[in-house]
Amino acid sequence: MPSPIDGNGADADSDADAALDPETEAAVRRIINEERNSPLSAVMQVLGGALFALLVVPVLLGLLVIIGIPVVGVAAIALLGLLAAIAYGWALPPFR
């Protein structure tokens, strides 16, 4: 059964369904903040970064060497990537 359409062409029920009462919204925000700031989340972020560094970065740097970029250039790119990753990680919840 089609839902009623308001004057703007939008679904009239979508606004009513999307709106939460303030207590529910506050509870959802509290739960999300607790999960985001938990020690397990911090450990998972560090392990995820280490896994990325061990599996993906060497492959990408090897591909750069294979396509003919000098090793000094690849080392410079690796250093810039490391510095960018440190700057990004510093802004994550466990460290800010």
C-alpha positions as CSV (number, residue, x, y, z in Angstrom):
1,M,0.0,0.0,0.0
2,P,1.5,3.3,-1.0
3,S,2.2,5.8,1.8
4,P,0.7,9.3,1.7
5,I,2.8,12.0,0.0
6,D,2.9,15.5,1.4
7,G,3.0,18.7,-0.7
8,N,6.8,18.6,-1.2
9,G,6.7,15.1,-2.7
10,A,8.3,13.6,0.3
11,D,7.0,10.7,2.3
12,A,4.9,12.0,5.1
13,D,5.8,9.1,7.4
14,S,9.5,9.4,7.0
15,D,9.8,12.5,9.3
16,A,7.7,10.9,12.0
17,D,9.7,7.7,11.9
18,A,13.1,9.5,11.9
19,A,12.4,11.7,14.9
20,L,13.3,10.2,18.2
21,D,12.2,11.5,21.6
22,P,15.1,13.3,23.5
23,E,15.5,10.5,26.0
24,T,16.0,7.8,23.4
25,E,18.4,10.0,21.4
26,A,20.4,10.8,24.5
27,A,20.6,7.0,25.4
28,V,21.8,6.2,21.9
29,R,24.4,8.9,21.9
30,R,25.6,7.8,25.4
31,I,26.0,4.1,24.2
32,I,27.8,5.1,21.1
33,N,30.2,7.3,23.0
34,E,30.9,4.6,25.6
35,E,31.7,2.1,22.8
36,R,33.9,4.6,20.9
37,N,35.9,5.5,24.0
38,S,36.3,2.0,25.4
39,P,39.7,0.4,25.9
40,L,38.8,-2.4,23.5
41,S,38.1,0.1,20.7
42,A,41.6,1.6,21.3
43,V,43.2,-1.8,21.1
44,M,41.3,-2.7,18.0
45,Q,42.4,0.6,16.3
46,V,46.1,-0.1,17.2
47,L,45.9,-3.7,16.0
48,G,44.1,-2.6,12.8
49,G,46.8,-0.1,12.0
50,A,49.5,-2.6,12.7
51,L,47.8,-5.2,10.4
52,F,47.6,-2.6,7.7
53,A,51.2,-1.6,8.1
54,L,52.3,-5.3,7.9
55,L,50.2,-6.4,5.0
56,V,49.3,-3.5,2.8
57,V,52.2,-1.0,3.0
58,P,55.0,-3.4,1.9
59,V,52.9,-4.4,-1.1
60,L,52.3,-0.8,-2.1
61,L,55.9,0.1,-1.7
62,G,57.1,-3.0,-3.6
63,L,54.8,-2.0,-6.5
64,L,56.3,1.4,-6.5
65,V,59.8,-0.1,-6.8
66,I,58.6,-2.5,-9.5
67,I,57.2,0.3,-11.7
68,G,60.6,2.0,-11.6
69,I,60.5,4.7,-8.9
70,P,63.9,5.0,-7.3
71,V,64.4,3.4,-3.9
72,V,65.1,6.9,-2.4
73,G,61.8,8.1,-3.7
74,V,60.0,5.1,-2.3
75,A,61.7,5.7,1.1
76,A,60.5,9.3,1.0
77,I,57.0,8.3,0.2
78,A,57.1,5.7,3.0
79,L,58.3,8.4,5.5
80,L,55.6,10.8,4.5
81,G,53.0,8.0,4.8
82,L,54.3,7.2,8.3
83,L,54.1,10.8,9.4
84,A,50.6,11.1,8.0
85,A,49.5,7.9,9.8
86,I,50.9,9.2,13.1
87,A,49.1,12.6,12.6
88,Y,45.9,10.8,11.8
89,G,46.2,8.4,14.7
90,W,46.9,11.2,17.1
91,A,43.5,12.6,16.4
92,L,41.7,9.4,17.2
93,P,39.7,9.1,20.5
94,P,42.3,7.2,22.6
95,F,44.8,10.0,22.2
96,R,42.9,13.2,22.1
